[in-house]
């Protein structure tokens, strides 16, 4: 009898193991929108401009409720471009070192600056020559009569990009040098707006984007740090002169020194590509953030023109498990949205593994799975009858 009972128990265990084919499961995720969803929605702004012929001021008031347009101060922005063991520049006519030393350069020549020694020195040479033209105390400012070219690929993905303003080169650690573009905010925007919004879009949408980008830039200054903003989506995209376009230049010039203002201060005018049909409040988009009066959820009906309004991705079980490994205990068994935000986005995703269950912020799951937004639903396909992975029980966050 004991032998039969043991065999029955072993059979039950094997059956249970077969009933959870986690590695073979397929996951379907249906979502809406592209980006964090807070503030101005670019496709929605295009829709308001095209279909209702709204001007940029109306568009900005819609996406940033309770704000107004006001004069912005003149300012210089410091944009991180590239960090490397050596940097090459052309178009430069002068370098000015800390301590006051100045070296005249030939604009047609390409120069190389690299760290030397353990202090703050940079060695200046012509490209292709080992002979030092000077040893300069960093930070070193590089100036030119026109745009300066930074050779090689910068952090914005531009290879051999040209930049207005000046370049400041400083030592970082023992063996690296960092290039930071010091540029007037208005000139900076010439390289931002076409990188963030297609230049072929309506003028009102481009002007709204210019004002939002200016406001965001002015609230991003960090005087205590080596730079204010990145050239990519960690801040906002910036491609310098290389990325400029005539239509967006007109939009920037037409809104010169105009910003979104909330009360007595410039608003941090967040924006993203596509809302999915309704924007997110800032605390939904960035869990832990304090609510902001002008970054609340608003209707966005023209997001329907966005190619990202609705989207679907699928994952094989093995692929999903691999991507979710940092938050997965054991083998993947179930994946479900268990809490949503007031605008309908996922807030918390329950990741069930054979060795435990973890409730994970949806923003983290979005990053791990490479999803376009946090507005998504999860369906477990190819699930065995006894699986509860298709559960849609949720609570509002």
Secondary structure as a PSIPRED ss2 file (coil, helix, strand):
# PSIPRED VFORMAT (PSIPRED V4.0)

   1 X C   1.000  0.000  0.000
   2 X H   0.000  1.000  0.000
   3 X H   0.000  1.000  0.000
   4 X H   0.000  1.000  0.000
   5 X H   0.000  1.000  0.000
   6 X H   0.000  1.000  0.000
   7 X H   0.000  1.000  0.000
   8 X H   0.000  1.000  0.000
   9 X H   0.000  1.000  0.000
  10 X H   0.000  1.000  0.000
  11 X H   0.000  1.000  0.000
  12 X H   0.000  1.000  0.000
  13 X H   0.000  1.000  0.000
  14 X H   0.000  1.000  0.000
  15 X H   0.000  1.000  0.000
  16 X H   0.000  1.000  0.000
  17 X H   0.000  1.000  0.000
  18 X H   0.000  1.000  0.000
  19 X C   1.000  0.000  0.000
  20 X C   1.000  0.000  0.000
  21 X C   1.000  0.000  0.000
  22 X H   0.000  1.000  0.000
  23 X H   0.000  1.000  0.000
  24 X H   0.000  1.000  0.000
  25 X C   1.000  0.000  0.000
  26 X E   0.000  0.000  1.000
  27 X E   0.000  0.000  1.000
  28 X E   0.000  0.000  1.000
  29 X E   0.000  0.000  1.000
  30 X E   0.000  0.000  1.000
  31 X E   0.000  0.000  1.000
  32 X C   1.000  0.000  0.000
  33 X C   1.000  0.000  0.000
  34 X E   0.000  0.000  1.000
  35 X C   1.000  0.000  0.000
  36 X C   1.000  0.000  0.000
  37 X C   1.000  0.000  0.000
  38 X E   0.000  0.000  1.000
  39 X C   1.000  0.000  0.000
  40 X E   0.000  0.000  1.000
  41 X E   0.000  0.000  1.000
  42 X H   0.000  1.000  0.000
  43 X H   0.000  1.000  0.000
  44 X H   0.000  1.000  0.000
  45 X H   0.000  1.000  0.000
  46 X H   0.000  1.000  0.000
  47 X H   0.000  1.000  0.000
  48 X H   0.000  1.000  0.000
  49 X H   0.000  1.000  0.000
  50 X H   0.000  1.000  0.000
  51 X H   0.000  1.000  0.000
  52 X C   1.000  0.000  0.000
  53 X C   1.000  0.000  0.000
  54 X C   1.000  0.000  0.000
  55 X C   1.000  0.000  0.000
  56 X H   0.000  1.000  0.000
  57 X H   0.000  1.000  0.000
  58 X H   0.000  1.000  0.000
  59 X H   0.000  1.000  0.000
  60 X H   0.000  1.000  0.000
  61 X H   0.000  1.000  0.000
  62 X H   0.000  1.000  0.000
  63 X H   0.000  1.000  0.000
  64 X C   1.000  0.000  0.000
  65 X C   1.000  0.000  0.000
  66 X C   1.000  0.000  0.000
  67 X C   1.000  0.000  0.000
  68 X E   0.000  0.000  1.000
  69 X E   0.000  0.000  1.000
  70 X E   0.000  0.000  1.000
  71 X E   0.000  0.000  1.000
  72 X C   1.000  0.000  0.000
  73 X C   1.000  0.000  0.000
  74 X C   1.000  0.000  0.000
  75 X C   1.000  0.000  0.000
  76 X E   0.000  0.000  1.000
  77 X E   0.000  0.000  1.000
  78 X E   0.000  0.000  1.000
  79 X E   0.000  0.000  1.000
  80 X E   0.000  0.000  1.000
  81 X E   0.000  0.000  1.000
  82 X E   0.000  0.000  1.000
  83 X E   0.000  0.000  1.000
  84 X E   0.000  0.000  1.000
  85 X C   1.000  0.000  0.000
  86 X E   0.000  0.000  1.000
  87 X E   0.000  0.000  1.000
  88 X E   0.000  0.000  1.000
  89 X E   0.000  0.000  1.000
  90 X E   0.000  0.000  1.000
  91 X C   1.000  0.000  0.000
  92 X C   1.000  0.000  0.000
  93 X C   1.000  0.000  0.000
  94 X E   0.000  0.000  1.000
  95 X E   0.000  0.000  1.000
  96 X E   0.000  0.000  1.000
  97 X E   0.000  0.000  1.000
  98 X C   1.000  0.000  0.000
  99 X C   1.000  0.000  0.000
 100 X C   1.000  0.000  0.000
 101 X C   1.000  0.000  0.000
 102 X E   0.000  0.000  1.000
 103 X E   0.000  0.000  1.000
 104 X E   0.000  0.000  1.000
 105 X C   1.000  0.000  0.000
 106 X C   1.000  0.000  0.000
 107 X C   1.000  0.000  0.000
 108 X C   1.000  0.000  0.000
 109 X C   1.000  0.000  0.000
 110 X C   1.000  0.000  0.000
 111 X E   0.000  0.000  1.000
 112 X E   0.000  0.000  1.000
 113 X E   0.000  0.000  1.000
 114 X E   0.000  0.000  1.000
 115 X E   0.000  0.000  1.000
 116 X C   1.000  0.000  0.000
 117 X C   1.000  0.000  0.000
 118 X C   1.000  0.000  0.000
 119 X C   1.000  0.000  0.000
 120 X C   1.000  0.000  0.000
 121 X E   0.000  0.000  1.000
 122 X E   0.000  0.000  1.000
 123 X E   0.000  0.000  1.000
 124 X E   0.000  0.000  1.000
 125 X E   0.000  0.000  1.000
 126 X E   0.000  0.000  1.000
 127 X C   1.000  0.000  0.000
 128 X C   1.000  0.000  0.000
 129 X C   1.000  0.000  0.000
 130 X C   1.000  0.000  0.000
 131 X C   1.000  0.000  0.000
 132 X E   0.000  0.000  1.000
 133 X E   0.000  0.000  1.000
 134 X E   0.000  0.000  1.000
 135 X E   0.000  0.000  1.000
 136 X E   0.000  0.000  1.000
 137 X E   0.000  0.000  1.000
 138 X C   1.000  0.000  0.000
 139 X C   1.000  0.000  0.000
 140 X E   0.000  0.000  1.000
 141 X E   0.000  0.000  1.000
 142 X E   0.000  0.000  1.000
 143 X E   0.000  0.000  1.000
 144 X C   1.000  0.000  0.000
 145 X C   1.000  0.000  0.000
 146 X C   1.000  0.000  0.000
 147 X C   1.000  0.000  0.000
 148 X E   0.000  0.000  1.000
 149 X E   0.000  0.000  1.000
 150 X E   0.000  0.000  1.000
 151 X E   0.000  0.000  1.000
 152 X E   0.000  0.000  1.000
 153 X E   0.000  0.000  1.000
 154 X C   1.000  0.000  0.000
 155 X C   1.000  0.000  0.000
 156 X C   1.000  0.000  0.000
 157 X C   1.000  0.000  0.000
 158 X C   1.000  0.000  0.000
 159 X E   0.000  0.000  1.000
 160 X E   0.000  0.000  1.000
 161 X E   0.000  0.000  1.000
 162 X E   0.000  0.000  1.000
 163 X E   0.000  0.000  1.000
 164 X C   1.000  0.000  0.000
 165 X C   1.000  0.000  0.000
 166 X E   0.000  0.000  1.000
 167 X E   0.000  0.000  1.000
 168 X E   0.000  0.000  1.000
 169 X E   0.000  0.000  1.000
 170 X E   0.000  0.000  1.000
 171 X E   0.000  0.000  1.000
 172 X E   0.000  0.000  1.000
 173 X C   1.000  0.000  0.000
 174 X C   1.000  0.000  0.000
 175 X C   1.000  0.000  0.000
 176 X E   0.000  0.000  1.000
 177 X E   0.000  0.000  1.000
 178 X E   0.000  0.000  1.000
 179 X E   0.000  0.000  1.000
 180 X E   0.000  0.000  1.000
 181 X E   0.000  0.000  1.000
 182 X E   0.000  0.000  1.000
 183 X E   0.000  0.000  1.000
 184 X E   0.000  0.000  1.000
 185 X H   0.000  1.000  0.000
 186 X H   0.000  1.000  0.000
 187 X H   0.000  1.000  0.000
 188 X H   0.000  1.000  0.000
 189 X H   0.000  1.000  0.000
 190 X H   0.000  1.000  0.000
 191 X H   0.000  1.000  0.000
 192 X H   0.000  1.000  0.000
 193 X H   0.000  1.000  0.000
 194 X H   0.000  1.000  0.000
 195 X H   0.000  1.000  0.000
 196 X H   0.000  1.000  0.000
 197 X C   1.000  0.000  0.000
 198 X C   1.000  0.000  0.000
 199 X C   1.000  0.000  0.000
 200 X C   1.000  0.000  0.000
 201 X C   1.000  0.000  0.000
 202 X C   1.000  0.000  0.000
 203 X H   0.000  1.000  0.000
 204 X H   0.000  1.000  0.000
 205 X H   0.000  1.000  0.000
 206 X H   0.000  1.000  0.000
 207 X H   0.000  1.000  0.000
 208 X H   0.000  1.000  0.000
 209 X H   0.000  1.000  0.000
 210 X H   0.000  1.000  0.000
 211 X H   0.000  1.000  0.000
 212 X H   0.000  1.000  0.000
 213 X H   0.000  1.000  0.000
 214 X H   0.000  1.000  0.000
 215 X H   0.000  1.000  0.000
 216 X H   0.000  1.000  0.000
 217 X H   0.000  1.000  0.000
 218 X H   0.000  1.000  0.000
 219 X C   1.000  0.000  0.000
 220 X C   1.000  0.000  0.000
 221 X C   1.000  0.000  0.000
 222 X C   1.000  0.000  0.000
 223 X C   1.000  0.000  0.000
 224 X C   1.000  0.000  0.000
 225 X C   1.000  0.000  0.000
 226 X C   1.000  0.000  0.000
 227 X C   1.000  0.000  0.000
 228 X C   1.000  0.000  0.000
 229 X E   0.000  0.000  1.000
 230 X C   1.000  0.000  0.000
 231 X C   1.000  0.000  0.000
 232 X C   1.000  0.000  0.000
 233 X C   1.000  0.000  0.000
 234 X C   1.000  0.000  0.000
 235 X C   1.000  0.000  0.000
 236 X C   1.000  0.000  0.000
 237 X C   1.000  0.000  0.000
 238 X C   1.000  0.000  0.000
 239 X C   1.000  0.000  0.000
 240 X H   0.000  1.000  0.000
 241 X H   0.000  1.000  0.000
 242 X H   0.000  1.000  0.000
 243 X H   0.000  1.000  0.000
 244 X C   1.000  0.000  0.000
 245 X C   1.000  0.000  0.000
 246 X H   0.000  1.000  0.000
 247 X H   0.000  1.000  0.000
 248 X H   0.000  1.000  0.000
 249 X H   0.000  1.000  0.000
 250 X H   0.000  1.000  0.000
 251 X H   0.000  1.000  0.000
 252 X H   0.000  1.000  0.000
 253 X H   0.000  1.000  0.000
 254 X H   0.000  1.000  0.000
 255 X C   1.000  0.000  0.000
 256 X C   1.000  0.000  0.000
 257 X C   1.000  0.000  0.000
 258 X E   0.000  0.000  1.000
 259 X E   0.000  0.000  1.000
 260 X E   0.000  0.000  1.000
 261 X E   0.000  0.000  1.000
 262 X E   0.000  0.000  1.000
 263 X C   1.000  0.000  0.000
 264 X C   1.000  0.000  0.000
 265 X E   0.000  0.000  1.000
 266 X E   0.000  0.000  1.000
 267 X C   1.000  0.000  0.000
 268 X C   1.000  0.000  0.000
 269 X C   1.000  0.000  0.000
 270 X C   1.000  0.000  0.000
 271 X E   0.000  0.000  1.000
 272 X E   0.000  0.000  1.000
 273 X C   1.000  0.000  0.000
 274 X E   0.000  0.000  1.000
 275 X C   1.000  0.000  0.000
 276 X C   1.000  0.000  0.000
 277 X C   1.000  0.000  0.000
 278 X E   0.000  0.000  1.000
 279 X C   1.000  0.000  0.000
 280 X E   0.000  0.000  1.000
 281 X C   1.000  0.000  0.000
 282 X H   0.000  1.000  0.000
 283 X H   0.000  1.000  0.000
 284 X H   0.000  1.000  0.000
 285 X H   0.000  1.000  0.000
 286 X C   1.000  0.000  0.000
 287 X C   1.000  0.000  0.000
 288 X C   1.000  0.000  0.000
 289 X C   1.000  0.000  0.000
 290 X C   1.000  0.000  0.000
 291 X C   1.000  0.000  0.000
 292 X C   1.000  0.000  0.000
 293 X C   1.000  0.000  0.000
 294 X C   1.000  0.000  0.000
 295 X C   1.000  0.000  0.000
 296 X C   1.000  0.000  0.000
 297 X C   1.000  0.000  0.000
 298 X C   1.000  0.000  0.000
 299 X E   0.000  0.000  1.000
 300 X C   1.000  0.000  0.000
 301 X H   0.000  1.000  0.000
 302 X H   0.000  1.000  0.000
 303 X H   0.000  1.000  0.000
 304 X H   0.000  1.000  0.000
 305 X H   0.000  1.000  0.000
 306 X C   1.000  0.000  0.000
 307 X C   1.000  0.000  0.000
 308 X C   1.000  0.000  0.000
 309 X C   1.000  0.000  0.000
 310 X C   1.000  0.000  0.000
 311 X E   0.000  0.000  1.000
 312 X E   0.000  0.000  1.000
 313 X E   0.000  0.000  1.000
 314 X E   0.000  0.000  1.000
 315 X E   0.000  0.000  1.000
 316 X E   0.000  0.000  1.000
 317 X H   0.000  1.000  0.000
 318 X H   0.000  1.000  0.000
 319 X H   0.000  1.000  0.000
 320 X H   0.000  1.000  0.000
 321 X H   0.000  1.000  0.000
 322 X H   0.000  1.000  0.000
 323 X H   0.000  1.000  0.000
 324 X C   1.000  0.000  0.000
 325 X H   0.000  1.000  0.000
 326 X H   0.000  1.000  0.000
 327 X H   0.000  1.000  0.000
 328 X C   1.000  0.000  0.000
 329 X C   1.000  0.000  0.000
 330 X C   1.000  0.000  0.000
 331 X C   1.000  0.000  0.000
 332 X E   0.000  0.000  1.000
 333 X E   0.000  0.000  1.000
 334 X E   0.000  0.000  1.000
 335 X E   0.000  0.000  1.000
 336 X E   0.000  0.000  1.000
 337 X E   0.000  0.000  1.000
 338 X E   0.000  0.000  1.000
 339 X E   0.000  0.000  1.000
 340 X E   0.000  0.000  1.000
 341 X C   1.000  0.000  0.000
 342 X C   1.000  0.000  0.000
 343 X C   1.000  0.000  0.000
 344 X C   1.000  0.000  0.000
 345 X C   1.000  0.000  0.000
 346 X E   0.000  0.000  1.000
 347 X E   0.000  0.000  1.000
 348 X E   0.000  0.000  1.000
 349 X E   0.000  0.000  1.000
 350 X E   0.000  0.000  1.000
 351 X E   0.000  0.000  1.000
 352 X E   0.000  0.000  1.000
 353 X E   0.000  0.000  1.000
 354 X C   1.000  0.000  0.000
 355 X C   1.000  0.000  0.000
 356 X E   0.000  0.000  1.000
 357 X E   0.000  0.000  1.000
 358 X E   0.000  0.000  1.000
 359 X E   0.000  0.000  1.000
 360 X E   0.000  0.000  1.000
 361 X E   0.000  0.000  1.000
 362 X H   0.000  1.000  0.000
 363 X H   0.000  1.000  0.000
 364 X H   0.000  1.000  0.000
 365 X H   0.000  1.000  0.000
 366 X H   0.000  1.000  0.000
 367 X H   0.000  1.000  0.000
 368 X H   0.000  1.000  0.000
 369 X H   0.000  1.000  0.000
 370 X C   1.000  0.000  0.000
 371 X C   1.000  0.000  0.000
 372 X C   1.000  0.000  0.000
 373 X C   1.000  0.000  0.000
 374 X C   1.000  0.000  0.000
 375 X C   1.000  0.000  0.000
 376 X E   0.000  0.000  1.000
 377 X E   0.000  0.000  1.000
 378 X E   0.000  0.000  1.000
 379 X E   0.000  0.000  1.000
 380 X E   0.000  0.000  1.000
 381 X E   0.000  0.000  1.000
 382 X C   1.000  0.000  0.000
 383 X C   1.000  0.000  0.000
 384 X C   1.000  0.000  0.000
 385 X C   1.000  0.000  0.000
 386 X C   1.000  0.000  0.000
 387 X C   1.000  0.000  0.000
 388 X C   1.000  0.000  0.000
 389 X C   1.000  0.000  0.000
 390 X C   1.000  0.000  0.000
 391 X C   1.000  0.000  0.000
 392 X C   1.000  0.000  0.000
 393 X C   1.000  0.000  0.000
 394 X C   1.000  0.000  0.000
 395 X E   0.000  0.000  1.000
 396 X E   0.000  0.000  1.000
 397 X C   1.000  0.000  0.000
